[in-house]
Amino acid sequence: MIRDNLHTFYLKLTTLSPLHIGTGEVYEPSNFVIDEGKLFLFDEVLFYKSLNPSDKREFGNKLNDWMKIIDFYRSHVKEAKDIAKFECEVSKKVENTYKKLRNNDGSKKKNQFQIAETFKNPNTHRAVIAGSSIKGMLDTVLGIYAKKVKSNESRQRLILSDAMLLDGKSEIGYAYRKHKNPSKTARSEIPQMVEIIASGSTFVLTITTEYSFREIKNKMKAYHNDRKYSKYKETANSFVARIGKFCGKEYMVDDGKNVLNTYDEPVATHTLYESGDSFGWIDIEQISKDEYEASVDSIKREEKRYYSELEEKQKEIVEIIFRQKEKQKEEALAKQKAKELEEKKQQEAKAK
């Protein structure tokens, strides 16, 4: 399809390794629990409303102690899971760290257990690859970023949609900084917990550009020829690229073979997922408009199913909260009757 010398392509994107699209947002243990290999994200207000009266009082007594709140959540896993709005698989290492989370020394410094979120649709919690992430990579490969051109016209003529999840999932594990030489140790190997889009996940998107698909592929090949450790491959209608966080400096500059760190020495470390895989490798395949539209229809059906299930769950949550309110009324009524009975006994005793 061509508009004003612009070509529109329909693309299918497949993750070949773990992929993390940074958002600056994090999961914190004040709004999730981890149980049986999964993280369950919930709304704190709904969690409180779903508690019975005695649990509400107990929870209220813990509000000034961060770890006591976390312990309370962990001891009320069922209640948290019943109202969870999103769940995600976690690695065994992450789950074990969560179980060991402690701060019993009386120090004011709170334990940090933050998990970096990947980019998702906030309504459906389905993973999304932002069009800006792919465009940033193409800006570099095509040499059309602002520093290299006199005007911004070329960038404006490169238009990408967000990549919508067709099939796949996100999961949570550790990212480790490793030295590229196995016999050496990185300056810092402190791990970071991250949510990633799992390898093998598929997405669809559109791109409108003045370049042909062949031109983009040729430029991509030349770009990767200048990079060490590249996993570039191509077919007649596809090519491999690298996007997202933890790609390394060599994929963010012109010459990937001679990248220096802040000490003016060659970059010697890279970040790996706990499985040992490097981050960000994707396969981009050109597909037909019919296949793209069929994929979009499939995504819409999945979203419709999600909203239908969400509606049913919301009804269940409303019922849970209603039952707890009724229990609270019954408890208040019982207390009032007990008080009245005690007052009556005191009056009878005084009369005698």
C-alpha positions as CSV (number, residue, x, y, z in Angstrom):
1,M,0.0,0.0,0.0
2,I,1.5,3.4,-1.0
3,R,0.4,6.9,0.2
4,D,2.4,9.9,-1.0
5,N,5.4,7.8,-1.7
6,L,5.1,6.1,1.7
7,H,4.8,2.3,1.9
8,T,2.7,0.7,4.6
9,F,3.8,-2.8,5.6
10,Y,2.1,-5.3,7.9
11,L,4.5,-7.0,10.3
12,K,4.6,-10.0,12.7
13,L,7.1,-9.7,15.5
14,T,8.4,-12.8,17.4
15,T,10.5,-12.5,20.5
16,L,13.6,-14.7,20.2
17,S,14.9,-14.0,23.7
18,P,13.5,-12.3,26.9
19,L,12.4,-8.7,26.1
20,H,11.9,-5.9,28.6
21,I,10.4,-2.5,27.6
22,G,11.1,-0.2,30.5
23,T,8.3,2.0,31.8
24,G,9.7,3.4,35.1
25,E,6.9,1.6,36.9
26,V,7.5,-1.1,39.5
27,Y,5.5,-3.8,41.4
28,E,5.9,-3.4,45.1
29,P,4.9,-6.0,47.8
30,S,2.3,-3.6,49.2
31,N,0.0,-4.6,46.3
32,F,0.8,-8.1,45.4
33,V,1.5,-11.6,46.8
34,I,3.5,-14.4,45.4
35,D,2.2,-17.9,45.8
36,E,2.7,-21.2,43.9
37,G,5.0,-19.7,41.3
38,K,2.8,-16.7,40.4
39,L,2.5,-13.0,41.3
40,F,-1.0,-11.9,42.1
41,L,-1.5,-8.1,41.7
42,F,-4.5,-6.6,43.6
43,D,-6.0,-3.3,44.6
44,E,-5.2,-2.5,48.3
45,V,-8.6,-0.8,48.9
46,L,-10.5,-3.8,47.6
47,F,-8.3,-6.1,49.6
48,Y,-9.1,-4.2,52.8
49,K,-12.9,-4.1,52.0
50,S,-12.9,-7.9,51.4
51,L,-11.6,-8.6,54.9
52,N,-13.8,-9.7,57.8
53,P,-14.2,-7.2,60.7
54,S,-11.6,-8.9,63.0
55,D,-9.0,-9.0,60.1
56,K,-9.7,-5.3,59.4
57,R,-8.9,-4.5,63.0
58,E,-5.7,-6.6,62.9
59,F,-4.7,-5.0,59.6
60,G,-5.3,-1.5,61.1
61,N,-2.8,-2.2,63.9
62,K,0.0,-3.0,61.4
63,L,-0.2,0.2,59.3
64,N,2.9,1.7,60.8
65,D,5.1,-1.3,60.1
66,W,5.9,-2.1,56.5
67,M,7.1,-5.7,57.1
68,K,4.0,-6.4,59.3
69,I,1.8,-5.4,56.4
70,I,3.7,-7.7,54.0
71,D,3.4,-10.5,56.5
72,F,-0.3,-9.9,56.8
73,Y,-0.7,-10.1,53.0
74,R,1.3,-13.3,53.0
75,S,-0.9,-14.8,55.7
76,H,-4.0,-13.8,53.7
77,V,-3.0,-15.1,50.3
78,K,-6.4,-16.5,49.5
79,E,-8.1,-13.2,50.1
80,A,-5.5,-11.5,47.9
81,K,-5.8,-14.1,45.1
82,D,-9.6,-13.9,45.1
83,I,-9.6,-10.2,44.2
84,A,-6.4,-10.2,42.0
85,K,-6.7,-8.2,38.8
86,F,-3.6,-9.7,37.1
87,E,-1.3,-12.7,37.6
88,C,2.1,-13.5,36.2
89,E,4.5,-16.4,36.5
90,V,7.6,-15.8,38.6
91,S,10.9,-17.8,38.7
92,K,11.7,-20.0,41.7
93,K,14.5,-17.6,42.6
94,V,12.1,-14.7,42.8
95,E,9.6,-16.7,44.8
96,N,12.2,-17.8,47.3
97,T,13.5,-14.3,47.8
98,Y,9.9,-13.1,48.5
99,K,9.4,-15.9,51.1
100,K,12.6,-14.8,52.8
101,L,11.7,-11.1,52.9
102,R,12.5,-9.9,56.4
103,N,13.3,-6.8,58.4
104,N,13.4,-7.9,62.0
105,D,16.5,-6.0,63.2
106,G,14.5,-2.8,64.0
107,S,16.3,-0.8,61.4
108,K,14.4,2.1,59.7
109,K,15.7,1.0,56.3
110,K,13.0,-1.0,54.6
111,N,13.7,-4.0,52.5
112,Q,13.4,-3.3,48.8
113,F,11.6,-5.8,46.7
114,Q,10.7,-3.8,43.6
115,I,10.1,-5.5,40.3
116,A,10.5,-3.4,37.1
117,E,7.3,-3.7,35.0
118,T,7.4,-4.1,31.2
119,F,5.1,-2.1,29.0
120,K,1.5,-3.3,29.0
121,N,-2.0,-2.3,28.2
122,P,-3.2,-0.8,31.5
123,N,-6.8,-2.0,30.9
124,T,-6.1,-5.6,29.8
125,H,-2.6,-6.1,31.3
126,R,-1.6,-7.6,28.0
127,A,2.1,-7.0,27.0
128,V,2.7,-4.3,24.4
129,I,5.8,-3.4,22.5
130,A,5.6,0.4,22.1
131,G,6.0,1.6,18.6
132,S,8.5,4.2,19.9
133,S,10.8,1.4,21.0
134,I,11.0,-0.1,17.5
135,K,11.1,3.3,15.9
136,G,14.1,4.3,18.1
137,M,16.0,1.2,16.9
138,L,15.1,2.0,13.2
139,D,16.1,5.7,13.6
140,T,19.5,4.5,14.5
141,V,19.8,1.8,11.8
142,L,18.5,4.1,9.1
143,G,20.6,7.0,10.4
144,I,17.7,9.4,10.6
145,Y,17.8,10.5,14.2
146,A,18.0,14.2,14.9
147,K,21.8,14.4,15.4
148,K,22.5,13.1,11.8
149,V,20.0,15.0,9.7
150,K,19.4,18.7,9.1
151,S,15.6,18.4,9.4
152,N,13.3,16.0,11.1
153,E,11.3,15.2,8.0
154,S,12.6,11.6,7.6
155,R,11.7,10.7,11.1
156,Q,8.2,12.2,10.6
157,R,7.8,9.9,7.6
158,L,8.5,6.9,9.7
159,I,5.3,5.9,11.4
160,L,4.8,2.8,13.5
161,S,1.9,1.5,15.5
162,D,2.3,-0.2,18.9
163,A,2.9,-4.0,18.5
164,M,-0.2,-5.8,19.9
165,L,0.2,-9.2,21.6
166,L,-1.1,-12.0,19.5
167,D,0.1,-14.9,21.6
168,G,2.5,-15.2,24.5
169,K,3.0,-14.0,28.1
170,S,5.0,-12.0,30.5
171,E,7.0,-13.5,33.4
172,I,9.2,-12.3,36.2
173,G,12.8,-13.3,36.9
174,Y,16.3,-11.9,37.6
175,A,18.6,-9.9,35.3
176,Y,22.3,-10.2,36.0
177,R,25.2,-8.1,34.8
178,K,27.9,-10.4,33.6
179,H,31.4,-10.0,32.3
180,K,31.8,-11.1,28.6
181,N,34.9,-13.0,29.6
182,P,33.7,-16.0,31.7
183,S,37.0,-16.0,33.7
184,K,36.4,-12.4,34.9
185,T,33.8,-10.8,37.3
186,A,31.8,-7.8,36.5
187,R,32.3,-4.7,38.6
188,S,28.8,-5.2,39.9
189,E,26.7,-8.3,39.6
190,I,23.8,-7.1,41.8
191,P,20.7,-8.7,40.2
192,Q,17.6,-6.8,39.3
193,M,14.1,-8.3,39.3
194,V,12.3,-7.6,36.0
195,E,9.1,-8.5,34.2
196,I,9.9,-9.7,30.7
197,I,8.0,-10.7,27.6
198,A,8.8,-14.4,27.2
199,S,10.7,-15.8,24.3
200,G,8.3,-17.1,21.5
201,S,5.7,-14.4,22.1
202,T,4.2,-13.0,18.9
203,F,2.9,-9.5,18.1
204,V,1.5,-7.7,15.0
205,L,2.0,-4.0,14.0
206,T,2.1,-1.7,11.0
207,I,4.8,0.5,9.7
208,T,4.5,3.4,7.2
209,T,7.8,4.6,5.7
210,E,9.5,5.9,2.6
211,Y,11.8,2.9,2.6
212,S,11.0,-0.5,1.0
213,F,11.1,-3.6,3.2
214,R,14.2,-4.7,1.2
215,E,16.0,-1.4,1.9
216,I,15.2,-1.7,5.7
217,K,16.5,-5.3,5.7
218,N,19.7,-4.3,3.8
219,K,20.4,-1.5,6.2
220,M,19.7,-3.7,9.2
221,K,22.2,-6.3,7.9
222,A,24.9,-3.6,7.4
223,Y,24.2,-2.3,10.9
224,H,24.6,-5.7,12.5
225,N,27.8,-6.4,10.5
226,D,29.4,-3.6,12.7
227,R,28.4,-5.3,15.9
228,K,30.1,-8.0,17.9
229,Y,28.0,-10.9,19.3
230,S,25.3,-10.2,16.8
231,K,22.7,-12.9,16.1
232,Y,21.5,-11.4,12.9
233,K,19.7,-13.7,10.4
234,E,17.4,-13.0,7.5
235,T,15.0,-14.6,5.0
236,A,13.3,-13.3,2.0
237,N,10.6,-11.7,4.1
238,S,12.1,-11.4,7.6
239,F,15.1,-10.1,9.5
240,V,16.4,-10.2,13.1
241,A,16.7,-7.0,15.2
242,R,17.3,-6.0,18.8
243,I,15.3,-3.7,20.9
244,G,14.4,-2.9,24.5
245,K,16.3,-2.4,27.7
246,F,19.6,-4.3,28.4
247,C,20.6,-4.4,24.8
248,G,24.0,-2.9,25.6
249,K,25.8,0.3,24.4
250,E,27.0,-1.4,21.2
251,Y,23.4,-1.4,19.9
252,M,22.8,2.3,20.8
253,V,25.7,3.9,18.8
254,D,27.0,4.0,15.2
255,D,30.0,1.7,15.5
256,G,29.2,-1.3,17.7
257,K,32.7,-2.8,17.6
258,N,34.5,0.1,19.3
259,V,32.3,1.2,22.2
260,L,33.9,2.6,25.3
261,N,32.6,2.8,28.8
262,T,33.0,5.7,31.2
263,Y,36.6,4.6,31.9
264,D,37.4,4.9,28.2
265,E,37.8,1.2,28.0
266,P,36.0,-1.3,25.7
267,V,32.6,-2.2,27.2
268,A,33.2,-5.6,28.8
269,T,29.9,-6.5,30.5
270,H,26.4,-7.3,29.4
271,T,23.2,-8.1,31.1
272,L,21.7,-11.6,30.9
273,Y,18.4,-13.0,32.1
274,E,18.6,-15.7,34.8
275,S,18.1,-18.4,32.1
276,G,21.4,-17.3,30.6
277,D,19.8,-15.7,27.6
278,S,20.6,-12.2,26.3
279,F,17.9,-9.6,26.1
280,G,15.9,-8.1,23.2
281,W,16.3,-10.3,20.2
282,I,13.3,-10.2,17.9
283,D,12.3,-11.5,14.4
284,I,10.4,-9.1,12.2
285,E,8.5,-10.7,9.4
286,Q,6.4,-9.1,6.6
287,I,2.9,-10.5,6.4
288,S,-0.1,-10.0,4.2
289,K,-2.8,-7.5,5.0
290,D,-5.3,-10.4,5.3
291,E,-3.1,-12.2,7.9
292,Y,-2.7,-8.9,9.8
293,E,-6.4,-8.3,9.9
294,A,-7.1,-11.9,11.0
295,S,-4.6,-11.4,13.8
296,V,-6.2,-8.2,14.9
297,D,-9.6,-10.0,15.0
298,S,-8.1,-12.7,17.1
299,I,-6.7,-10.1,19.5
300,K,-10.1,-8.4,19.8
301,R,-11.7,-11.7,20.6
302,E,-9.2,-12.3,23.4
303,E,-9.8,-8.8,24.8
304,K,-13.5,-9.4,24.7
305,R,-13.1,-12.7,26.6
306,Y,-10.9,-10.9,29.1
307,Y,-13.5,-8.2,29.8
308,S,-16.2,-10.8,30.1
309,E,-14.2,-12.7,32.7
310,L,-13.3,-9.4,34.4
311,E,-17.0,-8.6,34.7
312,E,-17.7,-11.9,36.3
313,K,-14.8,-11.5,38.7
314,Q,-16.1,-8.0,39.6
315,K,-19.4,-9.5,40.5
316,E,-17.7,-12.0,42.8
317,I,-15.7,-9.2,44.5
318,V,-18.8,-7.1,45.0
319,E,-20.4,-10.2,46.6
320,I,-17.4,-10.7,48.8
321,I,-17.5,-7.1,50.0
322,F,-21.2,-7.3,50.6
323,R,-20.9,-10.4,52.8
324,Q,-18.2,-8.7,54.8
325,K,-20.3,-5.6,55.3
326,E,-23.2,-7.8,56.5
327,K,-20.8,-9.6,58.9
328,Q,-19.7,-6.2,60.2
329,K,-23.4,-5.2,60.7
330,E,-24.1,-8.4,62.5
331,E,-21.1,-8.0,64.7
332,A,-22.0,-4.4,65.5
333,L,-25.6,-5.5,66.3
334,A,-24.3,-8.3,68.5
335,K,-22.1,-5.9,70.4
336,Q,-25.0,-3.5,70.9
337,K,-27.3,-6.2,72.2
338,A,-24.5,-7.4,74.6
339,K,-24.0,-3.9,75.8
340,E,-27.8,-3.4,76.4
341,L,-28.0,-6.8,78.2
342,E,-25.1,-5.8,80.4
343,E,-26.7,-2.4,81.2
344,K,-30.0,-4.2,82.1
345,K,-28.2,-6.6,84.4
346,Q,-26.4,-3.7,86.1
347,Q,-29.8,-1.8,86.6
348,E,-31.4,-5.0,88.0
349,A,-28.5,-5.5,90.4
350,K,-28.7,-1.9,91.5
351,A,-32.5,-2.2,92.1
352,K,-32.0,-5.2,94.3
